[in-house]
Amino acid sequence: MKLIKTLTASSLLAITTLASAQVTWLPTDSNDLRSQALTENTRSLPASLHQEQAPVSLAWSANQASQRGLYAYRSNSSAPAPGPSASSQGYWVDVSGAELAQGVDLPLSAPGAVIRISALENGTELQLDPQTLVMTIDGRPVSASSGLQEFATGARMRSQGMPVPSDSLAFQLGRGSSAGLMRIQHAGLPSDQNLVIHVHEPNSEWVAELTLPRANLLSGEALAFDLQIGDARQSLQTRSVQAVLISPDASETWSLNQPRQGQLALNEAPMASRAAAGSGLYEARVYVEAEVNGITVRRDLSLALNIAPAIARFTGQVGLERSAGVVMDLGVETAAAGRYQVNAQLMGTNKEGQMQAIAVVQSAAVLDAGFGTIELAIDENLINSSGLSAPFEVHDLMLLDQGRMTLQEHRAKALRIAR
């Protein structure tokens, strides 16, 4: 993806020095969200859905913001919000009727696995018969004597609120079963019938986890996932990893590479074409295997994440007015016209020299592509009633594209106002 740098790091620094000497930008945190360059290709952007044209600026005390449940308010804004994560004690296998008739191998890492066979699509009128199943673990037959639990049909599971295809058959192996290689066969199904076998191991100590530092990302930035498989005592070396990133409409995929053990990466987050604003999330799918004491541990994971086109950012320019409260004009650069919103918390210093929240402020304005400003205004009465004083800080500073419903920039600690 081709990106352009409309502002270099040196030019941003120069703009910052134009701000009032009372205002300085605080160092960025590794989890802060900010684009290094705005995207050049705006033709694939969905149209902005905003309707309101007039600029607005609203502020609430910290107590009011907490009571109203404003999403911009966090009582401890200096602590980074946890990133998304997924964990797994199981996996799934896509098979055909012909393959299931020949036999499918399913590695098990613990007794008591729950296994479900389903048609890939509803309404096939598939006849999955428990009497036709032939199962072995390491060559030994699996039967009621080894603790095989009662079978459940798709209709029964759906009646209990489970969102499974009606053409399903599920069962659980008992505690009398064992870890090892299970082989499962079912004859008599159409050879071209598409099926999926889900294996869940609730008694297995081996859990796979996939995490990201934050949920929101921007096109063009590097992606780095943490991938671990292990128990409470140790992490296992992965034997094989397959991983892809899938676009919101599933029409595009990108391979994730493994630069080192325990990490998956993509050099540049892509920007898929979207037909409408807010039209879904990207999804990382990971298929991983490890081995411990001769037993194969297989796990599949799925993690949803948001990748927004990088079309807006703060320029670094700040105009400050302190004659009545705190009024700031924040410079914003945009690659596409739309209605943009700024959220922030104003923090003040208490008698012990610690930072406490004074107010939450939200402002919005329609901006053309290029350079503009959005005003943040906090009334003097809010500051005086808080009992807090300078120096002030601006935390949880966010820049959002209202009309396309994306987060464009976020800084946990953004500005310091000396007086």
N, C-alpha and C positions, 0 to 999 in steps of 0.2 A: 504494500500500500504506500502510495506516495504522500509524504507529508511535507509541509513547508513551515519554515520558521519565520513568522512575521515579526517576532521580537526575539532578539538574541538575549543571552543572559546579561551581557554588559549593558544593553539598552534598557532592560528592566531595572538594573541597578541604578542607572542614571535617572530613570523616572522616579524611583523611590526617593532619591535625594531631593527631588523637587517638593516632596511633602513637607508639611510643617515640621520644624525641628522638635515639636512636642510629640510627634508620632513616629514610631519606628516599628518595622516588621520584626516579629519574633522568628527565631530559627524554625525551619520546617521539621516536621516529624516524619519518620519513615513511612508511617501509615497515612499521611496526608495525601489527598487526591488533588492532582494538578497536572494539566497537559503541558508538555514541553513545546509542543507545536500544534496549532490548530489544523484541522483537516482541510485539504484543498478541494476535495470532491464533495460538494454540497448538493449535487444534482440528485443523488439518491436519498436525500433526507425527506422524511415525511413533512407535510405542511404543518406549520404551527397551528394548534387548535385553540389558541387564546382568543377570547372575545372582548375582554375588558381592555380599554385603551388608556384610561387615566392612571397616572402614577399614584401609588398609595404608600404610606409609611405608618406602621402601627407599632406600639410598644406596650409591654405589660411588665409589672413587677415580677420578680422571680416566683413569689407565692401565687400570683394570679396565673402565671404560665404553667406552674405545676398542677394547679386545680383544673385548668382547662385542658390539660393533657396535650399541650402543643408539642408537635413532633420535634421541633428544633431544640426543645429544652432538655438538657441533661444536668442533673444536680452535680455531677462530677465530670465536667466537660473536658478536663485534662486527661482523663483516662480513655484510651482508645476503645471504641466499640468493638466487641469480638467479631471476627470475620466468620463467614459461613463455613460449615463443616458437615461432613457426612460420615457415618460409620456403617459397617456391614459385617454380618456374621453369615453371609450366604452368597449365592451366585445363581445365575440362570443360564440355560443352554437352549439355543434354537435348534430344532431337529425336524426332520420330515417323518411321515408315517413309515417310509421305507427304512430309514435309519433306526427308528424305534423298534421295528420288527427284527432288525439284525442285532440290536442291543446297543445301549448307550452307557458309557462309563461315567460314573459320578464319584469323584474323590470325597471321602467323608473324614473329618478330623476329630469327630466325637460321636458318642452314641446319641440316640434320640433325635435324629434329624427329621425335620418336617419337609415332605416332598409333595409338590403339586404339579400335575401334568394338565396343561390347558391347550385348547385350540387357540391359535394366534388371533382369530377373529370370532366374534359372537355369531350365533345362528347357524353353525355348521351341522347341527344335529348329530354330532359325533358321539358314538357309543363307546365310551371308555369303561371297560369291564374289569373290576377287581379280580375276577376269576381268571382273566387272561394274562394278568401280570406275572412275569417270572423275574425274581430278584435274587441276587447273590451278593455277598460281601466277601471278597478275597476267595471266591469260589464256593463258599458255604451258603446253602439256601437260606433265604429269609422267610420266616413263616410265623404263625401265631406263637409257636414255642419260643421264638427269639424276641418276643415282646412286641410284635407288630400290632399297632393300635387300629381302632376302627376306621374304616374308610368314610370319607365325606364327599358328597357330590357337589357340583357347582350350585345346583338349586338349593341345597341345604345351606351352603356357606353364604349364598346371597340372602337367604331368609334371615340369617343372623347378622346382616349388615356388612358383610365382607364384599368389597367391590371386585369380584373375580368374574371371568367369563363363565357363562352358564355351562359351557362344554368343558368342565373341569373335573378332576378327580384328585383328592388329597388324602394323605395318611401320614402318621408319625411312627418312626421306628422306636421301639421301647428301649429301656435302659439295658435290656439284655443284648442289644445289638452292640456293634463295636465300630471303632474307626477303621478305615481301610478303603479299598476300591470297590464301590458298589456297581453292579451291572444290572440294568433294568431293561426288560423287553415287553413289548405289547404287540401281538400279531393282529392281523385282520383290519387294520386301518388303511384308508386310501394312501398309496405310496407318495402322492404329491401333497398330502395334507401337511400344512405348516403348524408346528406345535412349539410350545416353550415349556421347559421343565425348570421349575424354581426349587432350589435347595436352600433351606434355612436351618442353621445349626444353633439353636438357643442354648445348648449345653457346652458349646465350644468356647474355650478360653481365648481363641485366636480371633482377634478383631482387626479389621482394616479401617483406617481413618484417612480421610482426604480433607484438607483445609486450605483456605485462602486467608491472607491477612485482612482483607476487607471485601465486602460484597459488591461495591461499585467500582467499575474500572472504565477507562477511557480508551478509545481506539488509538493504536500506535504505541501504547505502553507495554512493557514486558509483563507476562504472566508467570508467576511462580507458585505452584501448588506444593504443599507438603504431603507426602504419602508415607504412611507407616502401617506395618502389619505386625502384630505381636500380642503379648499378654501383659499383665501387670508387672512382670519381671524383666522381660526382654523384648527386643525388636528383632524380627527375622530378616535375613537377607532375601530380597525378592529374586525369584528364579526367572520369571518372565513378567513383563508389563506391556499391555496394549492400552493406549489412551488416545481419545479424540475429543475435540471440542465441536459441538453441533450448533448450528445457527438456530434462531427461534422458530423458523418454519421447517427445519430439518432438511433444507435444500442444499446446504453447504456444510462441509466438515474440514477440520484442520487437525493434523496429527500433533500430539504433544510429545516432545522428546524428553529423555531422561538424562540430564546433564551429570547427575550424580545420584548415588543411592539415597532414596528418600525424598527426591524432588522431581517434579514434572514441570516443564516450561514451554512457553511459546514466546518467540522473540518479540512479536508485535501482536497485540490484541487486534483482531480484525473488525471491520465494520460491514456487517451484512446489510443488504438492501431491506428496508422495512416499508411495508405498504401503508402502515398507519403508526401514529405515535403510540408508544407503550405497547407494542405488539409482541410481547413475550420475552422470555429470558433465554440466554444461551445455556447450554448444558454440557458439562464435562462428564464423560463416561470412561471409567477405568476398569480394566480387567487384569487382576494381579494373581500370581501364584508364588507360593513359597514352599519350602520343605522343612520339616522338623522330625527328627527321629524316624526317617523313612516314610513319613506320612505327608501327603500333599495337602496343602491348605490353599483353597481357591476362594477368591472374594471378588465381587463386582460392586462398584460404587457409582453413584450418580450425584452430581452437585450442580445446582442451578446458580447462575451468576448473571449480573447485568453488565453489559458493555455498551456504553453510550458513545455516540460520535463526538469527538472533541471539537466543539464549536464555540466555546466561550471560556474566558479566564479573567482573573483580575490582572490588571496591568502593573500594579504596584503603586500607582498614584493615589494619594489620599489628600483630600482637602478637609481641614478641621476648623470648626467654629465652636468656641467654648463660652461665648457670651451668655448663652441661655441653654443650659443642659449640655449635651454633646451632640453635635451634628457633623456627620462625615459624608463627604462625597467620594465614593469609591470608583476608581477608573475600571472600566470593563472593556475588553476586546471581544468582538464576536465575529464569527465567520458567516453567520446567517441571521437575518432579521427575525425578531420574535419578542415575546414578553419574558423578561428575565426577573428572577426573584433572588433577594439576598436575605438570609437569616443569620442572626448572631446573638451572642450573649455578651452583655456588658458586665464586667467584673470590677469590683472596687476593693480597696484595702481596708481591713478592719483594724482595731486598736492593737491587735497582736501582730500586725504586719502580714496577715494572710489574705489571700484573695477569696472573696465571696461574690455570689451572683447578685447583681442589682436588678437587671431587667433583661427581657428577651425582646428583640426587635425584628420585624419583618417588613421588607419593602419590595416593591415591584414596579417595573417601568418597561415600556416598549422601546426597544433599541433597534436601530438599523445595523446592517453589517458594517463593521469598522470599529470606531472607538466612541465610547459614551460613558456616562456616569449614572450610578444609582445612589440615592441619598438614604442614609440611616440616621434617624433622629430619636434621641432619648430626652424626654422632658426633664427640666431641672427639678421639678417636684418629685419625680421618681428617684432621682439621685439623692436629694435631701432626705426623703423619708426613709431611705435605706440605712442611714447612719454611717455609710461608707464614704471614703474619700479617695483622692488621687494618691499614688498613681493608679490609673485604670488599665484594664486589659480587655481586649475583644477575643473571646473564645468561641469555638464551634461556628466559625465563619463558613457559610455555605453560599454557593452560587448555583442556582437551578434554572433550567429552561422550562418555564411553566407550560408552554404550549406543546412541547414534545415529551414532557414528563421525565426529564433526566437530570441527574446531579452532575454538574460540570466541575466544581471545585469544592474542596472541604479542607479547612485547616483547624486542627484542635486548638492551637494557640496561635493567634494571628497578629494582633497589634498591641502595642503598649503606648499609652497616653500619659506622658510625664506629669501633666498638671491640667 
